[in-house]
Amino acid sequence: MGKQDLLPGTLDMMVLHVLTRGTLHGYAIAQLLKQLSSDVLQVEEGSLYPALQRLERNGWIDGEWGLSANSRRARFYKLTADGKKHLAAERASYREVSGAIARVMGMA
């Protein structure tokens, strides 16, 4: 998925939302996004890992090293309280913008 394929901030919002399900490592996040979107969204490592680093830097997620199910070292991420607040604000903004686009396109 290229940056031009999503509205700015959409990937961050979707990652935060996926993490409401619990602690996940990067590969699991990418697979869940793919699954939930019926294979429409295929997030590449080059997009996902910078997003995870940005979210962690902003204090919206915490990352911790551990072992994955196949005994590989992986960084596991969980949503923080600030991340939950940010997600709520992003959802509201996204709802407003997507509704406006739908109205302009005659889809609402």
Kinemage of the C-alpha trace (Angstrom):
@kinemage 1
@onewidth
@group {chain A} dominant
@subgroup {mainchain}
@vectorlist {calphas} color= white
{ca met a 1} P 0.000 0.000 0.000
{ca gly a 2} L 1.502 3.319 -1.001
{ca lys a 3} L 1.119 6.532 0.938
{ca gln a 4} L -1.107 7.936 -1.811
{ca asp a 5} L -3.589 5.103 -1.255
{ca leu a 6} L -4.803 6.329 2.142
{ca leu a 7} L -5.723 9.632 3.674
{ca pro a 8} L -2.907 10.938 5.909
{ca gly a 9} L -3.106 9.382 9.361
{ca thr a 10} L -5.408 6.547 8.277
{ca leu a 11} L -2.777 3.823 8.744
{ca asp a 12} L -1.991 5.110 12.239
{ca met a 13} L -5.689 5.096 13.111
{ca met a 14} L -6.162 1.548 11.811
{ca val a 15} L -3.107 0.272 13.716
{ca leu a 16} L -4.413 1.851 16.920
{ca his a 17} L -7.809 0.274 16.323
{ca val a 18} L -6.327 -3.188 15.711
{ca leu a 19} L -4.402 -2.866 18.974
{ca thr a 20} L -7.701 -2.459 20.856
{ca arg a 21} L -7.867 -6.262 20.431
{ca gly a 22} L -4.744 -6.735 22.539
{ca thr a 23} L -0.967 -6.915 22.327
{ca leu a 24} L 0.324 -7.833 18.852
{ca his a 25} L 3.610 -7.896 16.958
{ca gly a 26} L 4.066 -6.096 13.647
{ca tyr a 27} L 3.501 -9.076 11.355
{ca ala a 28} L 0.278 -9.960 13.198
{ca ile a 29} L -0.917 -6.353 12.845
{ca ala a 30} L -0.298 -6.430 9.080
{ca gln a 31} L -2.067 -9.791 8.737
{ca leu a 32} L -5.063 -8.622 10.764
{ca leu a 33} L -5.404 -5.451 8.676
{ca lys a 34} L -5.317 -7.586 5.538
{ca gln a 35} L -7.878 -10.022 6.939
{ca leu a 36} L -10.270 -7.372 8.266
{ca ser a 37} L -10.180 -5.522 4.928
{ca ser a 38} L -10.924 -8.717 2.953
{ca asp a 39} L -7.417 -8.580 1.432
{ca val a 40} L -7.870 -5.036 0.087
{ca leu a 41} L -5.317 -3.446 2.425
{ca gln a 42} L -1.907 -5.066 2.289
{ca val a 43} L 0.389 -3.000 4.465
{ca glu a 44} L 4.046 -3.312 3.533
{ca glu a 45} L 6.832 -3.376 6.129
{ca gly a 46} L 8.137 -0.084 4.750
{ca ser a 47} L 4.875 1.591 5.786
{ca leu a 48} L 3.988 -0.359 8.917
{ca tyr a 49} L 7.226 -0.241 10.907
{ca pro a 50} L 7.745 3.537 10.545
{ca ala a 51} L 4.103 3.958 11.633
{ca leu a 52} L 4.692 1.768 14.706
{ca gln a 53} L 7.805 3.776 15.589
{ca arg a 54} L 5.897 7.048 15.174
{ca leu a 55} L 3.006 5.812 17.328
{ca glu a 56} L 5.437 4.678 20.015
{ca arg a 57} L 7.329 7.990 19.904
{ca asn a 58} L 4.028 9.832 20.380
{ca gly a 59} L 3.203 7.705 23.426
{ca trp a 60} L 0.121 6.117 21.823
{ca ile a 61} L 1.533 2.584 21.946
{ca asp a 62} L 4.150 0.790 24.025
{ca gly a 63} L 6.486 -1.778 22.517
{ca glu a 64} L 8.270 -4.607 24.289
{ca trp a 65} L 10.535 -7.360 22.975
{ca gly a 66} L 9.357 -10.945 23.313
{ca leu a 67} L 9.074 -14.238 21.467
{ca ser a 68} L 6.448 -14.881 18.805
{ca ala a 69} L 4.476 -18.124 18.516
{ca asn a 70} L 7.238 -19.560 16.321
{ca ser a 71} L 9.901 -18.643 18.932
{ca arg a 72} L 11.263 -15.683 16.966
{ca arg a 73} L 12.223 -12.463 18.655
{ca ala a 74} L 9.584 -9.822 17.912
{ca arg a 75} L 8.456 -6.464 19.244
{ca phe a 76} L 4.957 -6.617 20.721
{ca tyr a 77} L 2.841 -3.478 20.820
{ca lys a 78} L -0.042 -2.464 23.055
{ca leu a 79} L -2.296 0.568 23.134
{ca thr a 80} L -1.708 3.147 25.895
{ca ala a 81} L -4.344 5.279 27.627
{ca asp a 82} L -3.199 8.253 25.513
{ca gly a 83} L -3.481 6.031 22.450
{ca lys a 84} L -7.105 5.240 23.287
{ca lys a 85} L -7.882 8.960 23.594
{ca his a 86} L -6.093 9.715 20.329
{ca leu a 87} L -7.948 6.895 18.571
{ca ala a 88} L -11.302 8.283 19.706
{ca ala a 89} L -10.399 11.718 18.318
{ca glu a 90} L -9.139 10.215 15.044
{ca arg a 91} L -12.312 8.153 14.624
{ca ala a 92} L -14.464 11.253 15.032
{ca ser a 93} L -12.364 13.193 12.524
{ca tyr a 94} L -12.362 10.306 10.048
{ca arg a 95} L -16.139 9.919 10.335
{ca glu a 96} L -16.580 13.624 9.562
{ca val a 97} L -14.181 13.636 6.587
{ca ser a 98} L -15.422 10.364 5.071
{ca gly a 99} L -19.016 11.582 5.414
{ca ala a 100} L -18.158 14.812 3.635
{ca ile a 101} L -16.437 12.916 0.812
{ca ala a 102} L -19.430 10.599 0.483
{ca arg a 103} L -21.749 13.614 0.198
{ca val a 104} L -19.569 15.229 -2.480
{ca met a 105} L -19.468 11.943 -4.436
{ca gly a 106} L -23.268 11.521 -4.145
{ca met a 107} L -22.884 8.376 -2.050
{ca ala a 108} L -24.626 9.612 1.091
